[in-house]
Amino acid sequence: MSDAIVTSVVIALGAVALGLLPAVALAWWLARRHFAGKAVVETLVAMPLVLPPVVTGYLLLMLLGRRTAFGGWLHDAFGLELLFTPLAATLAAAVVSFPLLVRTLRVAFEGVDPGLEQAARSLGAGRWTTFTAVTLPLCRHGVLAAVVLAFARALGEFGATLVVAGTLPGGRVTAPVAVWRELQSGDPSRAVPLVVALVAVAAAAMFASEWLVRRGRRV
């Protein structure tokens, strides 16, 4: 059980790290810019929230497979074989958690008064300085809430991970996959410790996220 939990935690942390910077940039762009096709971008970003995870995994399989254009290029150019590796599991978790990151970050950025950013710019601060010294500090609780939610979602990812990663080298599996295997074994009671651990983490993440959001509103 502990190996599966550790594997899931490492993959979830990697997924959040992989998606955080792109999510911050995209969320800020959506929060501060109005442009033609914005609804299309928002729809594409949100798709992993509504697609069955197995379908997301299938699409990743079609993208990363050695016989596909992109997957074949990665293999021929860099010798990379992504499928059924920890990186594939991390990518799957990153894709399914990315919409939560973007949505929560976007709400946090929208809660910052643009007038404060404009005031900083009028005093000579550049875009990057304004973002790091004004915007991020003001919405730091929202950023932390986004990270916590995305981590919890990545930790619980099952369908896409099973398709593109399955059993990792060394026989390792993530905690949700381990639960599924125990259920398939004919003795569901063996899955109880993992289920309890995953429920506890999910509950703690939701509590922490709500607390951070409330703290951000009071700032």
PyMOL commands that place a pseudoatom at each C-alpha (Angstrom):
pseudoatom trace, name=CA, resn=MET, resi=1, chain=A, elem=C, hetatm=0, pos=[0.000, 0.000, 0.000]
pseudoatom trace, name=CA, resn=SER, resi=2, chain=A, elem=C, hetatm=0, pos=[2.721, 2.478, 0.934]
pseudoatom trace, name=CA, resn=ASP, resi=3, chain=A, elem=C, hetatm=0, pos=[4.494, 2.003, -2.414]
pseudoatom trace, name=CA, resn=ALA, resi=4, chain=A, elem=C, hetatm=0, pos=[1.310, 2.836, -4.318]
pseudoatom trace, name=CA, resn=ILE, resi=5, chain=A, elem=C, hetatm=0, pos=[0.698, 5.937, -2.184]
pseudoatom trace, name=CA, resn=VAL, resi=6, chain=A, elem=C, hetatm=0, pos=[4.284, 7.127, -2.625]
pseudoatom trace, name=CA, resn=THR, resi=7, chain=A, elem=C, hetatm=0, pos=[4.093, 6.525, -6.382]
pseudoatom trace, name=CA, resn=SER, resi=8, chain=A, elem=C, hetatm=0, pos=[0.845, 8.488, -6.614]
pseudoatom trace, name=CA, resn=VAL, resi=9, chain=A, elem=C, hetatm=0, pos=[2.206, 11.380, -4.520]
pseudoatom trace, name=CA, resn=VAL, resi=10, chain=A, elem=C, hetatm=0, pos=[5.353, 11.657, -6.641]
pseudoatom trace, name=CA, resn=ILE, resi=11, chain=A, elem=C, hetatm=0, pos=[3.346, 11.560, -9.875]
pseudoatom trace, name=CA, resn=ALA, resi=12, chain=A, elem=C, hetatm=0, pos=[0.814, 14.104, -8.566]
pseudoatom trace, name=CA, resn=LEU, resi=13, chain=A, elem=C, hetatm=0, pos=[3.574, 16.494, -7.493]
pseudoatom trace, name=CA, resn=GLY, resi=14, chain=A, elem=C, hetatm=0, pos=[5.189, 16.111, -10.909]
pseudoatom trace, name=CA, resn=ALA, resi=15, chain=A, elem=C, hetatm=0, pos=[1.862, 16.757, -12.631]
pseudoatom trace, name=CA, resn=VAL, resi=16, chain=A, elem=C, hetatm=0, pos=[1.309, 19.986, -10.694]
pseudoatom trace, name=CA, resn=ALA, resi=17, chain=A, elem=C, hetatm=0, pos=[4.871, 21.128, -11.348]
pseudoatom trace, name=CA, resn=LEU, resi=18, chain=A, elem=C, hetatm=0, pos=[4.469, 20.354, -15.050]
pseudoatom trace, name=CA, resn=GLY, resi=19, chain=A, elem=C, hetatm=0, pos=[1.210, 22.241, -15.433]
pseudoatom trace, name=CA, resn=LEU, resi=20, chain=A, elem=C, hetatm=0, pos=[1.622, 25.168, -13.035]
pseudoatom trace, name=CA, resn=LEU, resi=21, chain=A, elem=C, hetatm=0, pos=[3.527, 27.675, -15.155]
pseudoatom trace, name=CA, resn=PRO, resi=22, chain=A, elem=C, hetatm=0, pos=[1.441, 27.135, -18.326]
pseudoatom trace, name=CA, resn=ALA, resi=23, chain=A, elem=C, hetatm=0, pos=[-1.711, 27.302, -16.201]
pseudoatom trace, name=CA, resn=VAL, resi=24, chain=A, elem=C, hetatm=0, pos=[-0.627, 30.581, -14.579]
pseudoatom trace, name=CA, resn=ALA, resi=25, chain=A, elem=C, hetatm=0, pos=[0.115, 32.142, -17.966]
pseudoatom trace, name=CA, resn=LEU, resi=26, chain=A, elem=C, hetatm=0, pos=[-3.116, 30.896, -19.541]
pseudoatom trace, name=CA, resn=ALA, resi=27, chain=A, elem=C, hetatm=0, pos=[-5.286, 31.835, -16.548]
pseudoatom trace, name=CA, resn=TRP, resi=28, chain=A, elem=C, hetatm=0, pos=[-3.868, 35.356, -16.449]
pseudoatom trace, name=CA, resn=TRP, resi=29, chain=A, elem=C, hetatm=0, pos=[-4.387, 35.709, -20.203]
pseudoatom trace, name=CA, resn=LEU, resi=30, chain=A, elem=C, hetatm=0, pos=[-8.018, 34.585, -19.945]
pseudoatom trace, name=CA, resn=ALA, resi=31, chain=A, elem=C, hetatm=0, pos=[-8.639, 36.807, -16.929]
pseudoatom trace, name=CA, resn=ARG, resi=32, chain=A, elem=C, hetatm=0, pos=[-7.145, 39.974, -18.406]
pseudoatom trace, name=CA, resn=ARG, resi=33, chain=A, elem=C, hetatm=0, pos=[-7.641, 39.734, -22.164]
pseudoatom trace, name=CA, resn=HIS, resi=34, chain=A, elem=C, hetatm=0, pos=[-10.681, 39.814, -24.453]
pseudoatom trace, name=CA, resn=PHE, resi=35, chain=A, elem=C, hetatm=0, pos=[-10.171, 38.405, -27.933]
pseudoatom trace, name=CA, resn=ALA, resi=36, chain=A, elem=C, hetatm=0, pos=[-11.969, 36.628, -30.740]
pseudoatom trace, name=CA, resn=GLY, resi=37, chain=A, elem=C, hetatm=0, pos=[-12.166, 32.912, -30.133]
pseudoatom trace, name=CA, resn=LYS, resi=38, chain=A, elem=C, hetatm=0, pos=[-11.845, 33.198, -26.351]
pseudoatom trace, name=CA, resn=ALA, resi=39, chain=A, elem=C, hetatm=0, pos=[-14.829, 30.878, -25.869]
pseudoatom trace, name=CA, resn=VAL, resi=40, chain=A, elem=C, hetatm=0, pos=[-13.123, 28.262, -28.038]
pseudoatom trace, name=CA, resn=VAL, resi=41, chain=A, elem=C, hetatm=0, pos=[-9.960, 28.419, -25.925]
pseudoatom trace, name=CA, resn=GLU, resi=42, chain=A, elem=C, hetatm=0, pos=[-12.008, 28.146, -22.720]
pseudoatom trace, name=CA, resn=THR, resi=43, chain=A, elem=C, hetatm=0, pos=[-13.845, 25.138, -24.128]
pseudoatom trace, name=CA, resn=LEU, resi=44, chain=A, elem=C, hetatm=0, pos=[-10.656, 23.337, -25.122]
pseudoatom trace, name=CA, resn=VAL, resi=45, chain=A, elem=C, hetatm=0, pos=[-9.076, 23.984, -21.725]
pseudoatom trace, name=CA, resn=ALA, resi=46, chain=A, elem=C, hetatm=0, pos=[-12.138, 22.622, -19.928]
pseudoatom trace, name=CA, resn=MET, resi=47, chain=A, elem=C, hetatm=0, pos=[-12.510, 19.485, -22.083]
pseudoatom trace, name=CA, resn=PRO, resi=48, chain=A, elem=C, hetatm=0, pos=[-10.598, 17.118, -19.737]
pseudoatom trace, name=CA, resn=LEU, resi=49, chain=A, elem=C, hetatm=0, pos=[-13.151, 17.980, -17.028]
pseudoatom trace, name=CA, resn=VAL, resi=50, chain=A, elem=C, hetatm=0, pos=[-16.022, 16.491, -19.012]
pseudoatom trace, name=CA, resn=LEU, resi=51, chain=A, elem=C, hetatm=0, pos=[-14.324, 13.859, -21.169]
pseudoatom trace, name=CA, resn=PRO, resi=52, chain=A, elem=C, hetatm=0, pos=[-14.261, 10.339, -19.723]
pseudoatom trace, name=CA, resn=PRO, resi=53, chain=A, elem=C, hetatm=0, pos=[-10.704, 9.862, -18.389]
pseudoatom trace, name=CA, resn=VAL, resi=54, chain=A, elem=C, hetatm=0, pos=[-10.341, 6.759, -20.550]
pseudoatom trace, name=CA, resn=VAL, resi=55, chain=A, elem=C, hetatm=0, pos=[-10.982, 8.904, -23.635]
pseudoatom trace, name=CA, resn=THR, resi=56, chain=A, elem=C, hetatm=0, pos=[-8.334, 11.374, -22.458]
pseudoatom trace, name=CA, resn=GLY, resi=57, chain=A, elem=C, hetatm=0, pos=[-5.967, 8.442, -22.049]
pseudoatom trace, name=CA, resn=TYR, resi=58, chain=A, elem=C, hetatm=0, pos=[-6.810, 7.181, -25.530]
pseudoatom trace, name=CA, resn=LEU, resi=59, chain=A, elem=C, hetatm=0, pos=[-6.056, 10.600, -27.031]
pseudoatom trace, name=CA, resn=LEU, resi=60, chain=A, elem=C, hetatm=0, pos=[-2.724, 10.671, -25.202]
pseudoatom trace, name=CA, resn=LEU, resi=61, chain=A, elem=C, hetatm=0, pos=[-2.047, 7.159, -26.463]
pseudoatom trace, name=CA, resn=MET, resi=62, chain=A, elem=C, hetatm=0, pos=[-2.664, 8.337, -30.011]
pseudoatom trace, name=CA, resn=LEU, resi=63, chain=A, elem=C, hetatm=0, pos=[-0.342, 11.293, -29.458]
pseudoatom trace, name=CA, resn=LEU, resi=64, chain=A, elem=C, hetatm=0, pos=[2.530, 9.563, -27.672]
pseudoatom trace, name=CA, resn=GLY, resi=65, chain=A, elem=C, hetatm=0, pos=[2.499, 6.120, -29.272]
pseudoatom trace, name=CA, resn=ARG, resi=66, chain=A, elem=C, hetatm=0, pos=[5.645, 5.126, -31.118]
pseudoatom trace, name=CA, resn=ARG, resi=67, chain=A, elem=C, hetatm=0, pos=[3.700, 4.590, -34.352]
pseudoatom trace, name=CA, resn=THR, resi=68, chain=A, elem=C, hetatm=0, pos=[2.191, 8.080, -34.283]
pseudoatom trace, name=CA, resn=ALA, resi=69, chain=A, elem=C, hetatm=0, pos=[3.804, 11.139, -35.850]
pseudoatom trace, name=CA, resn=PHE, resi=70, chain=A, elem=C, hetatm=0, pos=[4.683, 12.906, -32.600]
pseudoatom trace, name=CA, resn=GLY, resi=71, chain=A, elem=C, hetatm=0, pos=[5.549, 9.787, -30.624]
pseudoatom trace, name=CA, resn=GLY, resi=72, chain=A, elem=C, hetatm=0, pos=[7.625, 8.441, -33.496]
pseudoatom trace, name=CA, resn=TRP, resi=73, chain=A, elem=C, hetatm=0, pos=[9.475, 11.744, -33.767]
pseudoatom trace, name=CA, resn=LEU, resi=74, chain=A, elem=C, hetatm=0, pos=[10.277, 11.704, -30.054]
pseudoatom trace, name=CA, resn=HIS, resi=75, chain=A, elem=C, hetatm=0, pos=[11.624, 8.185, -30.345]
pseudoatom trace, name=CA, resn=ASP, resi=76, chain=A, elem=C, hetatm=0, pos=[13.659, 8.785, -33.506]
pseudoatom trace, name=CA, resn=ALA, resi=77, chain=A, elem=C, hetatm=0, pos=[15.033, 12.185, -32.511]
pseudoatom trace, name=CA, resn=PHE, resi=78, chain=A, elem=C, hetatm=0, pos=[15.613, 11.680, -28.782]
pseudoatom trace, name=CA, resn=GLY, resi=79, chain=A, elem=C, hetatm=0, pos=[15.194, 7.970, -28.125]
pseudoatom trace, name=CA, resn=LEU, resi=80, chain=A, elem=C, hetatm=0, pos=[12.210, 8.670, -25.861]
pseudoatom trace, name=CA, resn=GLU, resi=81, chain=A, elem=C, hetatm=0, pos=[9.645, 5.960, -25.236]
pseudoatom trace, name=CA, resn=LEU, resi=82, chain=A, elem=C, hetatm=0, pos=[7.009, 7.661, -23.087]
pseudoatom trace, name=CA, resn=LEU, resi=83, chain=A, elem=C, hetatm=0, pos=[4.218, 5.120, -22.841]
pseudoatom trace, name=CA, resn=PHE, resi=84, chain=A, elem=C, hetatm=0, pos=[4.118, 2.949, -19.708]
pseudoatom trace, name=CA, resn=THR, resi=85, chain=A, elem=C, hetatm=0, pos=[6.672, 5.098, -17.914]
pseudoatom trace, name=CA, resn=PRO, resi=86, chain=A, elem=C, hetatm=0, pos=[6.362, 7.400, -14.874]
pseudoatom trace, name=CA, resn=LEU, resi=87, chain=A, elem=C, hetatm=0, pos=[6.502, 10.354, -17.265]
pseudoatom trace, name=CA, resn=ALA, resi=88, chain=A, elem=C, hetatm=0, pos=[3.436, 9.061, -19.128]
pseudoatom trace, name=CA, resn=ALA, resi=89, chain=A, elem=C, hetatm=0, pos=[1.558, 8.752, -15.833]
pseudoatom trace, name=CA, resn=THR, resi=90, chain=A, elem=C, hetatm=0, pos=[2.657, 12.276, -14.898]
pseudoatom trace, name=CA, resn=LEU, resi=91, chain=A, elem=C, hetatm=0, pos=[1.506, 13.654, -18.252]
pseudoatom trace, name=CA, resn=ALA, resi=92, chain=A, elem=C, hetatm=0, pos=[-1.881, 11.958, -17.886]
pseudoatom trace, name=CA, resn=ALA, resi=93, chain=A, elem=C, hetatm=0, pos=[-2.323, 13.360, -14.378]
pseudoatom trace, name=CA, resn=ALA, resi=94, chain=A, elem=C, hetatm=0, pos=[-1.201, 16.796, -15.566]
pseudoatom trace, name=CA, resn=VAL, resi=95, chain=A, elem=C, hetatm=0, pos=[-3.728, 16.833, -18.414]
pseudoatom trace, name=CA, resn=VAL, resi=96, chain=A, elem=C, hetatm=0, pos=[-6.714, 15.896, -16.244]
pseudoatom trace, name=CA, resn=SER, resi=97, chain=A, elem=C, hetatm=0, pos=[-5.770, 18.318, -13.456]
pseudoatom trace, name=CA, resn=PHE, resi=98, chain=A, elem=C, hetatm=0, pos=[-4.890, 21.219, -15.764]
pseudoatom trace, name=CA, resn=PRO, resi=99, chain=A, elem=C, hetatm=0, pos=[-8.464, 22.575, -16.114]
pseudoatom trace, name=CA, resn=LEU, resi=100, chain=A, elem=C, hetatm=0, pos=[-8.794, 22.816, -12.326]
pseudoatom trace, name=CA, resn=LEU, resi=101, chain=A, elem=C, hetatm=0, pos=[-5.530, 24.729, -12.164]
pseudoatom trace, name=CA, resn=VAL, resi=102, chain=A, elem=C, hetatm=0, pos=[-6.589, 27.172, -14.865]
pseudoatom trace, name=CA, resn=ARG, resi=103, chain=A, elem=C, hetatm=0, pos=[-10.110, 27.740, -13.559]
pseudoatom trace, name=CA, resn=THR, resi=104, chain=A, elem=C, hetatm=0, pos=[-9.065, 28.327, -9.947]
pseudoatom trace, name=CA, resn=LEU, resi=105, chain=A, elem=C, hetatm=0, pos=[-6.150, 30.539, -10.955]
pseudoatom trace, name=CA, resn=ARG, resi=106, chain=A, elem=C, hetatm=0, pos=[-8.373, 32.526, -13.294]
pseudoatom trace, name=CA, resn=VAL, resi=107, chain=A, elem=C, hetatm=0, pos=[-10.866, 33.235, -10.491]
pseudoatom trace, name=CA, resn=ALA, resi=108, chain=A, elem=C, hetatm=0, pos=[-7.960, 34.331, -8.291]
pseudoatom trace, name=CA, resn=PHE, resi=109, chain=A, elem=C, hetatm=0, pos=[-6.604, 36.710, -10.938]
pseudoatom trace, name=CA, resn=GLU, resi=110, chain=A, elem=C, hetatm=0, pos=[-10.056, 38.127, -11.627]
pseudoatom trace, name=CA, resn=GLY, resi=111, chain=A, elem=C, hetatm=0, pos=[-10.307, 38.967, -7.936]
pseudoatom trace, name=CA, resn=VAL, resi=112, chain=A, elem=C, hetatm=0, pos=[-7.355, 41.362, -8.191]
pseudoatom trace, name=CA, resn=ASP, resi=113, chain=A, elem=C, hetatm=0, pos=[-8.323, 44.956, -8.947]
pseudoatom trace, name=CA, resn=PRO, resi=114, chain=A, elem=C, hetatm=0, pos=[-6.786, 45.839, -12.352]
pseudoatom trace, name=CA, resn=GLY, resi=115, chain=A, elem=C, hetatm=0, pos=[-6.481, 49.409, -11.082]
pseudoatom trace, name=CA, resn=LEU, resi=116, chain=A, elem=C, hetatm=0, pos=[-3.745, 48.311, -8.697]
pseudoatom trace, name=CA, resn=GLU, resi=117, chain=A, elem=C, hetatm=0, pos=[-1.806, 46.804, -11.577]
pseudoatom trace, name=CA, resn=GLN, resi=118, chain=A, elem=C, hetatm=0, pos=[-2.291, 49.950, -13.628]
pseudoatom trace, name=CA, resn=ALA, resi=119, chain=A, elem=C, hetatm=0, pos=[-1.068, 52.061, -10.714]
pseudoatom trace, name=CA, resn=ALA, resi=120, chain=A, elem=C, hetatm=0, pos=[2.112, 49.973, -10.498]
pseudoatom trace, name=CA, resn=ARG, resi=121, chain=A, elem=C, hetatm=0, pos=[2.654, 50.328, -14.238]
pseudoatom trace, name=CA, resn=SER, resi=122, chain=A, elem=C, hetatm=0, pos=[2.152, 54.111, -14.027]
pseudoatom trace, name=CA, resn=LEU, resi=123, chain=A, elem=C, hetatm=0, pos=[4.896, 54.255, -11.406]
pseudoatom trace, name=CA, resn=GLY, resi=124, chain=A, elem=C, hetatm=0, pos=[7.345, 52.632, -13.793]
pseudoatom trace, name=CA, resn=ALA, resi=125, chain=A, elem=C, hetatm=0, pos=[6.988, 48.935, -12.974]
pseudoatom trace, name=CA, resn=GLY, resi=126, chain=A, elem=C, hetatm=0, pos=[7.245, 46.588, -15.931]
pseudoatom trace, name=CA, resn=ARG, resi=127, chain=A, elem=C, hetatm=0, pos=[4.751, 43.832, -16.717]
pseudoatom trace, name=CA, resn=TRP, resi=128, chain=A, elem=C, hetatm=0, pos=[6.791, 41.131, -14.992]
pseudoatom trace, name=CA, resn=THR, resi=129, chain=A, elem=C, hetatm=0, pos=[7.485, 43.259, -11.908]
pseudoatom trace, name=CA, resn=THR, resi=130, chain=A, elem=C, hetatm=0, pos=[3.804, 44.200, -11.662]
pseudoatom trace, name=CA, resn=PHE, resi=131, chain=A, elem=C, hetatm=0, pos=[2.779, 40.559, -11.933]
pseudoatom trace, name=CA, resn=THR, resi=132, chain=A, elem=C, hetatm=0, pos=[5.266, 39.247, -9.361]
pseudoatom trace, name=CA, resn=ALA, resi=133, chain=A, elem=C, hetatm=0, pos=[5.126, 42.179, -6.919]
pseudoatom trace, name=CA, resn=VAL, resi=134, chain=A, elem=C, hetatm=0, pos=[1.434, 43.104, -7.113]
pseudoatom trace, name=CA, resn=THR, resi=135, chain=A, elem=C, hetatm=0, pos=[-0.769, 40.464, -8.764]
pseudoatom trace, name=CA, resn=LEU, resi=136, chain=A, elem=C, hetatm=0, pos=[0.685, 37.256, -7.298]
pseudoatom trace, name=CA, resn=PRO, resi=137, chain=A, elem=C, hetatm=0, pos=[0.931, 38.478, -3.686]
pseudoatom trace, name=CA, resn=LEU, resi=138, chain=A, elem=C, hetatm=0, pos=[-2.673, 39.690, -3.791]
pseudoatom trace, name=CA, resn=CYS, resi=139, chain=A, elem=C, hetatm=0, pos=[-4.015, 36.357, -5.048]
pseudoatom trace, name=CA, resn=ARG, resi=140, chain=A, elem=C, hetatm=0, pos=[-1.542, 34.032, -3.326]
pseudoatom trace, name=CA, resn=HIS, resi=141, chain=A, elem=C, hetatm=0, pos=[-4.280, 32.182, -1.448]
pseudoatom trace, name=CA, resn=GLY, resi=142, chain=A, elem=C, hetatm=0, pos=[-6.083, 31.460, -4.706]
pseudoatom trace, name=CA, resn=VAL, resi=143, chain=A, elem=C, hetatm=0, pos=[-2.861, 30.191, -6.261]
pseudoatom trace, name=CA, resn=LEU, resi=144, chain=A, elem=C, hetatm=0, pos=[-2.290, 27.855, -3.314]
pseudoatom trace, name=CA, resn=ALA, resi=145, chain=A, elem=C, hetatm=0, pos=[-5.900, 26.667, -3.520]
pseudoatom trace, name=CA, resn=ALA, resi=146, chain=A, elem=C, hetatm=0, pos=[-5.405, 25.882, -7.213]
pseudoatom trace, name=CA, resn=VAL, resi=147, chain=A, elem=C, hetatm=0, pos=[-2.255, 23.895, -6.461]
pseudoatom trace, name=CA, resn=VAL, resi=148, chain=A, elem=C, hetatm=0, pos=[-3.971, 21.899, -3.699]
pseudoatom trace, name=CA, resn=LEU, resi=149, chain=A, elem=C, hetatm=0, pos=[-6.984, 21.065, -5.876]
pseudoatom trace, name=CA, resn=ALA, resi=150, chain=A, elem=C, hetatm=0, pos=[-4.839, 20.071, -8.830]
pseudoatom trace, name=CA, resn=PHE, resi=151, chain=A, elem=C, hetatm=0, pos=[-2.668, 17.870, -6.602]
pseudoatom trace, name=CA, resn=ALA, resi=152, chain=A, elem=C, hetatm=0, pos=[-5.733, 16.077, -5.237]
pseudoatom trace, name=CA, resn=ARG, resi=153, chain=A, elem=C, hetatm=0, pos=[-7.132, 15.545, -8.734]
pseudoatom trace, name=CA, resn=ALA, resi=154, chain=A, elem=C, hetatm=0, pos=[-3.817, 14.259, -10.020]
pseudoatom trace, name=CA, resn=LEU, resi=155, chain=A, elem=C, hetatm=0, pos=[-3.487, 11.947, -7.017]
pseudoatom trace, name=CA, resn=GLY, resi=156, chain=A, elem=C, hetatm=0, pos=[-6.845, 10.364, -7.758]
pseudoatom trace, name=CA, resn=GLU, resi=157, chain=A, elem=C, hetatm=0, pos=[-6.398, 10.012, -11.522]
pseudoatom trace, name=CA, resn=PHE, resi=158, chain=A, elem=C, hetatm=0, pos=[-7.205, 6.509, -12.745]
pseudoatom trace, name=CA, resn=GLY, resi=159, chain=A, elem=C, hetatm=0, pos=[-8.611, 6.141, -16.261]
pseudoatom trace, name=CA, resn=ALA, resi=160, chain=A, elem=C, hetatm=0, pos=[-6.088, 8.076, -18.337]
pseudoatom trace, name=CA, resn=THR, resi=161, chain=A, elem=C, hetatm=0, pos=[-3.206, 6.760, -16.231]
pseudoatom trace, name=CA, resn=LEU, resi=162, chain=A, elem=C, hetatm=0, pos=[-4.304, 3.163, -16.716]
pseudoatom trace, name=CA, resn=VAL, resi=163, chain=A, elem=C, hetatm=0, pos=[-4.394, 3.602, -20.498]
pseudoatom trace, name=CA, resn=VAL, resi=164, chain=A, elem=C, hetatm=0, pos=[-0.998, 5.269, -20.991]
pseudoatom trace, name=CA, resn=ALA, resi=165, chain=A, elem=C, hetatm=0, pos=[0.955, 3.921, -18.028]
pseudoatom trace, name=CA, resn=GLY, resi=166, chain=A, elem=C, hetatm=0, pos=[-0.676, 0.815, -16.563]
pseudoatom trace, name=CA, resn=THR, resi=167, chain=A, elem=C, hetatm=0, pos=[2.006, -0.980, -14.602]
pseudoatom trace, name=CA, resn=LEU, resi=168, chain=A, elem=C, hetatm=0, pos=[5.160, 1.098, -14.268]
pseudoatom trace, name=CA, resn=PRO, resi=169, chain=A, elem=C, hetatm=0, pos=[8.702, -0.307, -14.361]
pseudoatom trace, name=CA, resn=GLY, resi=170, chain=A, elem=C, hetatm=0, pos=[9.413, -2.373, -11.254]
pseudoatom trace, name=CA, resn=GLY, resi=171, chain=A, elem=C, hetatm=0, pos=[5.782, -3.416, -10.995]
pseudoatom trace, name=CA, resn=ARG, resi=172, chain=A, elem=C, hetatm=0, pos=[4.745, -0.108, -9.436]
pseudoatom trace, name=CA, resn=VAL, resi=173, chain=A, elem=C, hetatm=0, pos=[1.209, 1.218, -9.804]
pseudoatom trace, name=CA, resn=THR, resi=174, chain=A, elem=C, hetatm=0, pos=[-0.580, 4.319, -8.609]
pseudoatom trace, name=CA, resn=ALA, resi=175, chain=A, elem=C, hetatm=0, pos=[-2.970, 4.105, -5.666]
pseudoatom trace, name=CA, resn=PRO, resi=176, chain=A, elem=C, hetatm=0, pos=[-6.186, 4.244, -7.773]
pseudoatom trace, name=CA, resn=VAL, resi=177, chain=A, elem=C, hetatm=0, pos=[-4.876, 1.498, -10.057]
pseudoatom trace, name=CA, resn=ALA, resi=178, chain=A, elem=C, hetatm=0, pos=[-3.941, -0.528, -6.972]
pseudoatom trace, name=CA, resn=VAL, resi=179, chain=A, elem=C, hetatm=0, pos=[-7.522, -0.149, -5.672]
pseudoatom trace, name=CA, resn=TRP, resi=180, chain=A, elem=C, hetatm=0, pos=[-8.877, -1.373, -9.011]
pseudoatom trace, name=CA, resn=ARG, resi=181, chain=A, elem=C, hetatm=0, pos=[-6.554, -4.386, -8.927]
pseudoatom trace, name=CA, resn=GLU, resi=182, chain=A, elem=C, hetatm=0, pos=[-7.606, -5.304, -5.403]
pseudoatom trace, name=CA, resn=LEU, resi=183, chain=A, elem=C, hetatm=0, pos=[-11.242, -5.133, -6.450]
pseudoatom trace, name=CA, resn=GLN, resi=184, chain=A, elem=C, hetatm=0, pos=[-10.454, -7.425, -9.383]
pseudoatom trace, name=CA, resn=SER, resi=185, chain=A, elem=C, hetatm=0, pos=[-8.728, -9.891, -7.069]
pseudoatom trace, name=CA, resn=GLY, resi=186, chain=A, elem=C, hetatm=0, pos=[-12.033, -11.026, -5.579]
pseudoatom trace, name=CA, resn=ASP, resi=187, chain=A, elem=C, hetatm=0, pos=[-11.349, -9.659, -2.085]
pseudoatom trace, name=CA, resn=PRO, resi=188, chain=A, elem=C, hetatm=0, pos=[-12.561, -6.044, -1.994]
pseudoatom trace, name=CA, resn=SER, resi=189, chain=A, elem=C, hetatm=0, pos=[-11.586, -5.694, 1.664]
pseudoatom trace, name=CA, resn=ARG, resi=190, chain=A, elem=C, hetatm=0, pos=[-7.922, -5.554, 0.633]
pseudoatom trace, name=CA, resn=ALA, resi=191, chain=A, elem=C, hetatm=0, pos=[-8.611, -2.204, -1.018]
pseudoatom trace, name=CA, resn=VAL, resi=192, chain=A, elem=C, hetatm=0, pos=[-9.951, -0.595, 2.181]
pseudoatom trace, name=CA, resn=PRO, resi=193, chain=A, elem=C, hetatm=0, pos=[-6.647, 0.931, 3.431]
pseudoatom trace, name=CA, resn=LEU, resi=194, chain=A, elem=C, hetatm=0, pos=[-5.986, 2.562, 0.053]
pseudoatom trace, name=CA, resn=VAL, resi=195, chain=A, elem=C, hetatm=0, pos=[-9.567, 3.796, -0.214]
pseudoatom trace, name=CA, resn=VAL, resi=196, chain=A, elem=C, hetatm=0, pos=[-9.384, 5.319, 3.273]
pseudoatom trace, name=CA, resn=ALA, resi=197, chain=A, elem=C, hetatm=0, pos=[-6.076, 7.019, 2.452]
pseudoatom trace, name=CA, resn=LEU, resi=198, chain=A, elem=C, hetatm=0, pos=[-7.380, 8.462, -0.825]
pseudoatom trace, name=CA, resn=VAL, resi=199, chain=A, elem=C, hetatm=0, pos=[-10.621, 9.684, 0.775]
pseudoatom trace, name=CA, resn=ALA, resi=200, chain=A, elem=C, hetatm=0, pos=[-8.640, 11.319, 3.594]
pseudoatom trace, name=CA, resn=VAL, resi=201, chain=A, elem=C, hetatm=0, pos=[-6.342, 13.109, 1.158]
pseudoatom trace, name=CA, resn=ALA, resi=202, chain=A, elem=C, hetatm=0, pos=[-9.263, 14.275, -0.988]
pseudoatom trace, name=CA, resn=ALA, resi=203, chain=A, elem=C, hetatm=0, pos=[-11.165, 15.570, 2.052]
pseudoatom trace, name=CA, resn=ALA, resi=204, chain=A, elem=C, hetatm=0, pos=[-8.082, 17.350, 3.385]
pseudoatom trace, name=CA, resn=ALA, resi=205, chain=A, elem=C, hetatm=0, pos=[-7.423, 18.923, -0.015]
pseudoatom trace, name=CA, resn=MET, resi=206, chain=A, elem=C, hetatm=0, pos=[-11.003, 20.196, -0.349]
pseudoatom trace, name=CA, resn=PHE, resi=207, chain=A, elem=C, hetatm=0, pos=[-10.943, 21.592, 3.192]
pseudoatom trace, name=CA, resn=ALA, resi=208, chain=A, elem=C, hetatm=0, pos=[-7.600, 23.302, 2.598]
pseudoatom trace, name=CA, resn=SER, resi=209, chain=A, elem=C, hetatm=0, pos=[-8.772, 24.726, -0.711]
pseudoatom trace, name=CA, resn=GLU, resi=210, chain=A, elem=C, hetatm=0, pos=[-11.971, 26.171, 0.751]
pseudoatom trace, name=CA, resn=TRP, resi=211, chain=A, elem=C, hetatm=0, pos=[-10.036, 27.632, 3.686]
pseudoatom trace, name=CA, resn=LEU, resi=212, chain=A, elem=C, hetatm=0, pos=[-7.521, 29.261, 1.362]
pseudoatom trace, name=CA, resn=VAL, resi=213, chain=A, elem=C, hetatm=0, pos=[-10.303, 30.708, -0.815]
pseudoatom trace, name=CA, resn=ARG, resi=214, chain=A, elem=C, hetatm=0, pos=[-11.994, 32.202, 2.255]
pseudoatom trace, name=CA, resn=ARG, resi=215, chain=A, elem=C, hetatm=0, pos=[-8.695, 33.624, 3.465]
pseudoatom trace, name=CA, resn=GLY, resi=216, chain=A, elem=C, hetatm=0, pos=[-8.141, 35.191, 0.058]
pseudoatom trace, name=CA, resn=ARG, resi=217, chain=A, elem=C, hetatm=0, pos=[-11.535, 36.895, 0.158]
pseudoatom trace, name=CA, resn=ARG, resi=218, chain=A, elem=C, hetatm=0, pos=[-10.708, 38.494, 3.509]
pseudoatom trace, name=CA, resn=VAL, resi=219, chain=A, elem=C, hetatm=0, pos=[-7.375, 39.901, 2.337]
for i in range(1, 219): cmd.bond("trace and resi %d" % i, "trace and resi %d" % (i + 1))
show_as sticks, trace
zoom trace
